[in-house]
Amino acid sequence: MTLTLIVNDDPLLRAGLRMIIESADDLEARIAGGAEALAEARRWRPDVVLLDIRTGGTNGFALLKDLLELTDPPRVAVLSSPAVGKSVLTALRMGAAGCLLKDTGPEELLASVRALAVGNTVLSTLAASLLMAELEDDAEHSDASSEARRMAESLSTREHEVLTMIAEGLSNADIGRRLMLGTGTVKDCVSDIFNKLGVVNRVQAAMVAYRARLPMAGPPTPEAA
């Protein structure tokens, strides 16, 4: 059973999200306001946290940092609105596993929670477009590209292949099928890539790949499945 902690100060919104999540047999949810979110995360040890970064009376970025520093931390996705694009980018740079709009439909919400729980990244159209705009801007600056290339040089040939597939948005299962490897082997390879690049999730890994201008079939589009 996958447990999700919903962190938001709006009782109606968090109750609605909880109702949607708990409509699925394989999912359950807890709710918390910003002030008690860290204590509730320690208590319940959720697999996934949906965090409103603009939770009233709380420094949402400090809370995100604290959640990510927990022992066996949850996968944290930011709940956002189109008006807070800069906040989304900051959260992704800090290590958030994705971003969902607050008005995400029920089926997409359930699919996103399941994807987060198994280690995938989910990005709303808003977050994906903001991320692409930032990467395109970075690619024009030689310092960012040079640093990314230096980081990528630490990878083996196989790790280079896997990194480009992460940047294309492929899941571990998809990468395994393409390379004819077991999912467990791919998972270990992804973990090694993260360690060598000093990143914590697929979004950050994709950013390195794109800045280093590694050859790939398409732009980085982190998966949501």
Phi and psi restraints in degrees (value plus and minus 20) as a CYANA .aco file:
   2 THR   PHI    -110.0   -70.0
   2 THR   PSI     106.9   146.9
   3 LEU   PHI    -125.2   -85.2
   3 LEU   PSI     108.8   148.8
   4 THR   PHI    -136.0   -96.0
   4 THR   PSI     112.8   152.8
   5 LEU   PHI    -122.6   -82.6
   5 LEU   PSI     103.1   143.1
   6 ILE   PHI    -120.4   -80.4
   6 ILE   PSI      98.2   138.2
   7 VAL   PHI    -130.9   -90.9
   7 VAL   PSI      88.1   128.1
   8 ASN   PHI    -183.3  -143.3
   8 ASN   PSI     126.9   166.9
   9 ASP   PHI    -112.8   -72.8
   9 ASP   PSI     -21.1    18.9
  10 ASP   PHI    -112.4   -72.4
  10 ASP   PSI      87.8   127.8
  11 PRO   PHI     -78.1   -38.1
  11 PRO   PSI     -57.6   -17.6
  12 LEU   PHI     -89.6   -49.6
  12 LEU   PSI     -63.4   -23.4
  13 LEU   PHI     -84.0   -44.0
  13 LEU   PSI     -68.8   -28.8
  14 ARG   PHI     -89.1   -49.1
  14 ARG   PSI     -52.4   -12.4
  15 ALA   PHI     -86.9   -46.9
  15 ALA   PSI     -59.2   -19.2
  16 GLY   PHI     -85.9   -45.9
  16 GLY   PSI     -62.0   -22.0
  17 LEU   PHI     -84.4   -44.4
  17 LEU   PSI     -60.7   -20.7
  18 ARG   PHI     -83.6   -43.6
  18 ARG   PSI     -61.1   -21.1
  19 MET   PHI     -82.4   -42.4
  19 MET   PSI     -61.8   -21.8
  20 ILE   PHI     -84.1   -44.1
  20 ILE   PSI     -68.3   -28.3
  21 ILE   PHI     -82.0   -42.0
  21 ILE   PSI     -61.9   -21.9
  22 GLU   PHI     -99.7   -59.7
  22 GLU   PSI     -20.9    19.1
  23 SER   PHI     -94.9   -54.9
  23 SER   PSI     -34.5     5.5
  24 ALA   PHI    -113.8   -73.8
  24 ALA   PSI     117.7   157.7
  25 ASP   PHI     -86.1   -46.1
  25 ASP   PSI     -45.7    -5.7
  26 ASP   PHI    -118.0   -78.0
  26 ASP   PSI     -15.3    24.7
  27 LEU   PHI    -147.7  -107.7
  27 LEU   PSI     127.0   167.0
  28 GLU   PHI    -159.0  -119.0
  28 GLU   PSI     144.4   184.4
  29 ALA   PHI    -164.4  -124.4
  29 ALA   PSI     133.4   173.4
  30 ARG   PHI    -147.2  -107.2
  30 ARG   PSI     140.4   180.4
  31 ILE   PHI    -146.5  -106.5
  31 ILE   PSI     133.6   173.6
  32 ALA   PHI    -178.9  -138.9
  32 ALA   PSI     128.3   168.3
  33 GLY   PHI    -102.0   -62.0
  33 GLY   PSI     151.9   191.9
  34 GLY   PHI     -81.3   -41.3
  34 GLY   PSI     -56.7   -16.7
  35 ALA   PHI     -84.7   -44.7
  35 ALA   PSI     -55.5   -15.5
  36 GLU   PHI    -124.7   -84.7
  36 GLU   PSI     -14.2    25.8
  37 ALA   PHI     -81.8   -41.8
  37 ALA   PSI     -64.8   -24.8
  38 LEU   PHI     -85.1   -45.1
  38 LEU   PSI     -62.3   -22.3
  39 ALA   PHI     -83.5   -43.5
  39 ALA   PSI     -60.0   -20.0
  40 GLU   PHI     -88.4   -48.4
  40 GLU   PSI     -55.1   -15.1
  41 ALA   PHI     -85.5   -45.5
  41 ALA   PSI     -60.0   -20.0
  42 ARG   PHI     -86.8   -46.8
  42 ARG   PSI     -54.9   -14.9
  43 ARG   PHI     -91.9   -51.9
  43 ARG   PSI     -67.6   -27.6
  44 TRP   PHI    -114.7   -74.7
  44 TRP   PSI     -39.3     0.7
  45 ARG   PHI      29.9    69.9
  45 ARG   PSI      41.1    81.1
  46 PRO   PHI     -88.3   -48.3
  46 PRO   PSI     135.0   175.0
  47 ASP   PHI     -97.5   -57.5
  47 ASP   PSI     -55.4   -15.4
  48 VAL   PHI    -153.2  -113.2
  48 VAL   PSI     121.9   161.9
  49 VAL   PHI    -143.0  -103.0
  49 VAL   PSI     108.8   148.8
  50 LEU   PHI    -122.1   -82.1
  50 LEU   PSI      90.2   130.2
  51 LEU   PHI    -133.6   -93.6
  51 LEU   PSI     100.9   140.9
  52 ASP   PHI     -99.0   -59.0
  52 ASP   PSI      88.7   128.7
  53 ILE   PHI     -85.6   -45.6
  53 ILE   PSI     -37.4     2.6
  54 ARG   PHI    -126.8   -86.8
  54 ARG   PSI      10.8    50.8
  55 THR   PHI     -77.7   -37.7
  55 THR   PSI     108.1   148.1
  56 GLY   PHI     -80.3   -40.3
  56 GLY   PSI     118.7   158.7
  57 GLY   PHI      55.3    95.3
  57 GLY   PSI     -13.6    26.4
  58 THR   PHI    -154.7  -114.7
  58 THR   PSI     122.3   162.3
  59 ASN   PHI     -98.2   -58.2
  59 ASN   PSI      81.3   121.3
  60 GLY   PHI     -81.7   -41.7
  60 GLY   PSI     -54.5   -14.5
  61 PHE   PHI     -91.3   -51.3
  61 PHE   PSI     -57.2   -17.2
  62 ALA   PHI     -85.2   -45.2
  62 ALA   PSI     -58.8   -18.8
  63 LEU   PHI     -86.2   -46.2
  63 LEU   PSI     -62.0   -22.0
  64 LEU   PHI     -78.5   -38.5
  64 LEU   PSI     -66.0   -26.0
  65 LYS   PHI     -78.8   -38.8
  65 LYS   PSI     -65.6   -25.6
  66 ASP   PHI     -83.6   -43.6
  66 ASP   PSI     -60.9   -20.9
  67 LEU   PHI     -83.7   -43.7
  67 LEU   PSI     -61.4   -21.4
  68 LEU   PHI     -92.3   -52.3
  68 LEU   PSI     -37.1     2.9
  69 GLU   PHI    -115.1   -75.1
  69 GLU   PSI     -19.6    20.4
  70 LEU   PHI     -84.7   -44.7
  70 LEU   PSI     133.6   173.6
  71 THR   PHI     -84.0   -44.0
  71 THR   PSI     111.5   151.5
  72 ASP   PHI      30.2    70.2
  72 ASP   PSI      43.6    83.6
  73 PRO   PHI     -84.9   -44.9
  73 PRO   PSI     132.6   172.6
  74 PRO   PHI     -94.4   -54.4
  74 PRO   PSI     145.8   185.8
  75 ARG   PHI    -103.4   -63.4
  75 ARG   PSI      97.9   137.9
  76 VAL   PHI    -125.7   -85.7
  76 VAL   PSI     103.2   143.2
  77 ALA   PHI    -135.7   -95.7
  77 ALA   PSI     120.8   160.8
  78 VAL   PHI    -104.4   -64.4
  78 VAL   PSI     113.6   153.6
  79 LEU   PHI    -110.5   -70.5
  79 LEU   PSI     105.7   145.7
  80 SER   PHI    -157.6  -117.6
  80 SER   PSI     150.8   190.8
  81 SER   PHI    -146.1  -106.1
  81 SER   PSI     140.4   180.4
  82 PRO   PHI     -78.4   -38.4
  82 PRO   PSI     -36.2     3.8
  83 ALA   PHI    -102.9   -62.9
  83 ALA   PSI     -26.0    14.0
  84 VAL   PHI    -141.7  -101.7
  84 VAL   PSI      26.9    66.9
  85 GLY   PHI     -80.1   -40.1
  85 GLY   PSI     -62.6   -22.6
  86 LYS   PHI     -81.3   -41.3
  86 LYS   PSI     -58.1   -18.1
  87 SER   PHI     -83.3   -43.3
  87 SER   PSI     -57.9   -17.9
  88 VAL   PHI     -81.3   -41.3
  88 VAL   PSI     -66.7   -26.7
  89 LEU   PHI     -82.5   -42.5
  89 LEU   PSI     -61.2   -21.2
  90 THR   PHI     -80.7   -40.7
  90 THR   PSI     -64.3   -24.3
  91 ALA   PHI     -83.5   -43.5
  91 ALA   PSI     -60.1   -20.1
  92 LEU   PHI     -85.4   -45.4
  92 LEU   PSI     -59.7   -19.7
  93 ARG   PHI     -83.7   -43.7
  93 ARG   PSI     -53.5   -13.5
  94 MET   PHI     -95.0   -55.0
  94 MET   PSI     -38.3     1.7
  95 GLY   PHI     102.6   142.6
  95 GLY   PSI     -11.9    28.1
  96 ALA   PHI     -79.0   -39.0
  96 ALA   PSI     124.2   164.2
  97 ALA   PHI    -104.7   -64.7
  97 ALA   PSI     -20.9    19.1
  98 GLY   PHI     142.9   182.9
  98 GLY   PSI    -191.3  -151.3
  99 CYS   PHI    -167.3  -127.3
  99 CYS   PSI     113.6   153.6
 100 LEU   PHI    -145.5  -105.5
 100 LEU   PSI     121.7   161.7
 101 LEU   PHI     -94.2   -54.2
 101 LEU   PSI     129.5   169.5
 102 LYS   PHI     -85.1   -45.1
 102 LYS   PSI     -43.1    -3.1
 103 ASP   PHI    -119.7   -79.7
 103 ASP   PSI       3.2    43.2
 104 THR   PHI     -75.8   -35.8
 104 THR   PSI     116.1   156.1
 105 GLY   PHI     -86.5   -46.5
 105 GLY   PSI     138.4   178.4
 106 PRO   PHI     -75.7   -35.7
 106 PRO   PSI     -67.1   -27.1
 107 GLU   PHI     -85.7   -45.7
 107 GLU   PSI     -60.8   -20.8
 108 GLU   PHI     -86.4   -46.4
 108 GLU   PSI     -58.5   -18.5
 109 LEU   PHI     -81.3   -41.3
 109 LEU   PSI     -67.6   -27.6
 110 LEU   PHI     -83.2   -43.2
 110 LEU   PSI     -63.9   -23.9
 111 ALA   PHI     -82.9   -42.9
 111 ALA   PSI     -57.5   -17.5
 112 SER   PHI     -88.7   -48.7
 112 SER   PSI     -62.1   -22.1
 113 VAL   PHI     -81.8   -41.8
 113 VAL   PSI     -64.2   -24.2
 114 ARG   PHI     -83.5   -43.5
 114 ARG   PSI     -60.2   -20.2
 115 ALA   PHI     -84.9   -44.9
 115 ALA   PSI     -63.5   -23.5
 116 LEU   PHI     -80.9   -40.9
 116 LEU   PSI     -61.9   -21.9
 117 ALA   PHI     -82.3   -42.3
 117 ALA   PSI     -49.6    -9.6
 118 VAL   PHI    -118.4   -78.4
 118 VAL   PSI      -9.6    30.4
 119 GLY   PHI      79.5   119.5
 119 GLY   PSI     -15.9    24.1
 120 ASN   PHI    -105.0   -65.0
 120 ASN   PSI     150.4   190.4
 121 THR   PHI    -130.6   -90.6
 121 THR   PSI     121.1   161.1
 122 VAL   PHI    -144.0  -104.0
 122 VAL   PSI     113.3   153.3
 123 LEU   PHI    -152.1  -112.1
 123 LEU   PSI     110.4   150.4
 124 SER   PHI     -87.6   -47.6
 124 SER   PSI     144.2   184.2
 125 THR   PHI     -76.8   -36.8
 125 THR   PSI     -58.8   -18.8
 126 LEU   PHI     -79.7   -39.7
 126 LEU   PSI     -72.1   -32.1
 127 ALA   PHI     -83.1   -43.1
 127 ALA   PSI     -60.6   -20.6
 128 ALA   PHI     -82.7   -42.7
 128 ALA   PSI     -61.9   -21.9
 129 SER   PHI     -88.4   -48.4
 129 SER   PSI     -58.7   -18.7
 130 LEU   PHI     -84.5   -44.5
 130 LEU   PSI     -62.4   -22.4
 131 LEU   PHI     -83.9   -43.9
 131 LEU   PSI     -64.4   -24.4
 132 MET   PHI     -82.6   -42.6
 132 MET   PSI     -60.0   -20.0
 133 ALA   PHI     -83.0   -43.0
 133 ALA   PSI     -60.6   -20.6
 134 GLU   PHI     -86.2   -46.2
 134 GLU   PSI     -63.0   -23.0
 135 LEU   PHI     -84.7   -44.7
 135 LEU   PSI     -59.7   -19.7
 136 GLU   PHI     -84.3   -44.3
 136 GLU   PSI     -57.3   -17.3
 137 ASP   PHI     -87.3   -47.3
 137 ASP   PSI     -63.9   -23.9
 138 ASP   PHI     -82.3   -42.3
 138 ASP   PSI     -57.3   -17.3
 139 ALA   PHI     -83.5   -43.5
 139 ALA   PSI     -39.6     0.4
 140 GLU   PHI    -103.0   -63.0
 140 GLU   PSI     -29.7    10.3
 141 HIS   PHI    -124.1   -84.1
 141 HIS   PSI      99.0   139.0
 142 SER   PHI     -81.5   -41.5
 142 SER   PSI     -53.9   -13.9
 143 ASP   PHI     -82.6   -42.6
 143 ASP   PSI     -65.0   -25.0
 144 ALA   PHI     -85.1   -45.1
 144 ALA   PSI     -61.5   -21.5
 145 SER   PHI     -87.1   -47.1
 145 SER   PSI     -60.7   -20.7
 146 SER   PHI     -84.5   -44.5
 146 SER   PSI     -62.6   -22.6
 147 GLU   PHI     -84.3   -44.3
 147 GLU   PSI     -61.9   -21.9
 148 ALA   PHI     -84.1   -44.1
 148 ALA   PSI     -60.7   -20.7
 149 ARG   PHI     -84.3   -44.3
 149 ARG   PSI     -59.0   -19.0
 150 ARG   PHI     -81.7   -41.7
 150 ARG   PSI     -62.3   -22.3
 151 MET   PHI     -85.1   -45.1
 151 MET   PSI     -61.6   -21.6
 152 ALA   PHI     -87.8   -47.8
 152 ALA   PSI     -46.3    -6.3
 153 GLU   PHI     -85.6   -45.6
 153 GLU   PSI     -38.1     1.9
 154 SER   PHI     -97.1   -57.1
 154 SER   PSI     -27.4    12.6
 155 LEU   PHI    -110.8   -70.8
 155 LEU   PSI     130.5   170.5
 156 SER   PHI     -95.1   -55.1
 156 SER   PSI     151.3   191.3
 157 THR   PHI     -79.4   -39.4
 157 THR   PSI     -65.3   -25.3
 158 ARG   PHI     -83.4   -43.4
 158 ARG   PSI     -60.3   -20.3
 159 GLU   PHI     -85.8   -45.8
 159 GLU   PSI     -54.9   -14.9
 160 HIS   PHI     -79.4   -39.4
 160 HIS   PSI     -65.8   -25.8
 161 GLU   PHI     -78.9   -38.9
 161 GLU   PSI     -67.2   -27.2
 162 VAL   PHI     -85.9   -45.9
 162 VAL   PSI     -59.8   -19.8
 163 LEU   PHI     -80.8   -40.8
 163 LEU   PSI     -63.3   -23.3
 164 THR   PHI     -84.5   -44.5
 164 THR   PSI     -53.1   -13.1
 165 MET   PHI     -93.2   -53.2
 165 MET   PSI     -54.1   -14.1
 166 ILE   PHI     -80.2   -40.2
 166 ILE   PSI     -64.9   -24.9
 167 ALA   PHI     -85.7   -45.7
 167 ALA   PSI     -46.8    -6.8
 168 GLU   PHI     -98.5   -58.5
 168 GLU   PSI     -31.0     9.0
 169 GLY   PHI      78.7   118.7
 169 GLY   PSI      -6.5    33.5
 170 LEU   PHI     -99.7   -59.7
 170 LEU   PSI     123.0   163.0
 171 SER   PHI     -98.5   -58.5
 171 SER   PSI     150.1   190.1
 172 ASN   PHI     -78.7   -38.7
 172 ASN   PSI     -60.5   -20.5
 173 ALA   PHI     -84.0   -44.0
 173 ALA   PSI     -61.5   -21.5
 174 ASP   PHI     -85.3   -45.3
 174 ASP   PSI     -61.7   -21.7
 175 ILE   PHI     -82.7   -42.7
 175 ILE   PSI     -62.6   -22.6
 176 GLY   PHI     -79.8   -39.8
 176 GLY   PSI     -62.4   -22.4
 177 ARG   PHI     -85.0   -45.0
 177 ARG   PSI     -60.1   -20.1
 178 ARG   PHI     -88.2   -48.2
 178 ARG   PSI     -57.8   -17.8
 179 LEU   PHI    -117.9   -77.9
 179 LEU   PSI     -20.1    19.9
 180 MET   PHI      38.1    78.1
 180 MET   PSI      28.6    68.6
 181 LEU   PHI    -142.7  -102.7
 181 LEU   PSI     135.4   175.4
 182 GLY   PHI     -90.5   -50.5
 182 GLY   PSI     131.4   171.4
 183 THR   PHI     -80.1   -40.1
 183 THR   PSI     -56.8   -16.8
 184 GLY   PHI     -83.1   -43.1
 184 GLY   PSI     -59.9   -19.9
 185 THR   PHI     -84.1   -44.1
 185 THR   PSI     -62.4   -22.4
 186 VAL   PHI     -84.0   -44.0
 186 VAL   PSI     -62.3   -22.3
 187 LYS   PHI     -79.1   -39.1
 187 LYS   PSI     -63.0   -23.0
 188 ASP   PHI     -84.1   -44.1
 188 ASP   PSI     -59.8   -19.8
 189 CYS   PHI     -84.6   -44.6
 189 CYS   PSI     -63.4   -23.4
 190 VAL   PHI     -80.8   -40.8
 190 VAL   PSI     -62.2   -22.2
 191 SER   PHI     -81.1   -41.1
 191 SER   PSI     -61.9   -21.9
 192 ASP   PHI     -84.0   -44.0
 192 ASP   PSI     -60.0   -20.0
 193 ILE   PHI     -81.6   -41.6
 193 ILE   PSI     -67.4   -27.4
 194 PHE   PHI     -77.5   -37.5
 194 PHE   PSI     -63.7   -23.7
 195 ASN   PHI     -84.0   -44.0
 195 ASN   PSI     -64.0   -24.0
 196 LYS   PHI     -88.5   -48.5
 196 LYS   PSI     -54.9   -14.9
 197 LEU   PHI    -106.7   -66.7
 197 LEU   PSI     -33.7     6.3
 198 GLY   PHI      50.7    90.7
 198 GLY   PSI      14.9    54.9
 199 VAL   PHI    -135.2   -95.2
 199 VAL   PSI     147.3   187.3
 200 VAL   PHI    -136.9   -96.9
 200 VAL   PSI     -29.7    10.3
 201 ASN   PHI    -175.1  -135.1
 201 ASN   PSI     158.7   198.7
 202 ARG   PHI     -90.3   -50.3
 202 ARG   PSI     -51.6   -11.6
 203 VAL   PHI     -81.2   -41.2
 203 VAL   PSI     -69.1   -29.1
 204 GLN   PHI     -86.0   -46.0
 204 GLN   PSI     -57.3   -17.3
 205 ALA   PHI     -83.3   -43.3
 205 ALA   PSI     -62.7   -22.7
 206 ALA   PHI     -82.7   -42.7
 206 ALA   PSI     -55.5   -15.5
 207 MET   PHI     -83.0   -43.0
 207 MET   PSI     -61.0   -21.0
 208 VAL   PHI     -83.0   -43.0
 208 VAL   PSI     -65.6   -25.6
 209 ALA   PHI     -79.8   -39.8
 209 ALA   PSI     -62.8   -22.8
 210 TYR   PHI     -91.1   -51.1
 210 TYR   PSI     -61.7   -21.7
 211 ARG   PHI     -84.8   -44.8
 211 ARG   PSI     -53.4   -13.4
 212 ALA   PHI     -98.9   -58.9
 212 ALA   PSI     -24.4    15.6
 213 ARG   PHI      38.0    78.0
 213 ARG   PSI      21.1    61.1
 214 LEU   PHI     -88.0   -48.0
 214 LEU   PSI     121.1   161.1
 215 PRO   PHI     -85.9   -45.9
 215 PRO   PSI     113.9   153.9
 216 MET   PHI    -173.0  -133.0
 216 MET   PSI     145.7   185.7
 217 ALA   PHI     -92.5   -52.5
 217 ALA   PSI     -47.0    -7.0
 218 GLY   PHI    -178.5  -138.5
 218 GLY   PSI     157.7   197.7
 219 PRO   PHI     -91.6   -51.6
 219 PRO   PSI     142.7   182.7
 220 PRO   PHI     -83.8   -43.8
 220 PRO   PSI     100.3   140.3
 221 THR   PHI    -155.0  -115.0
 221 THR   PSI      58.9    98.9
 222 PRO   PHI     -70.5   -30.5
 222 PRO   PSI     118.0   158.0
 223 GLU   PHI     -92.6   -52.6
 223 GLU   PSI     139.1   179.1
 224 ALA   PHI    -153.4  -113.4
 224 ALA   PSI      23.1    63.1
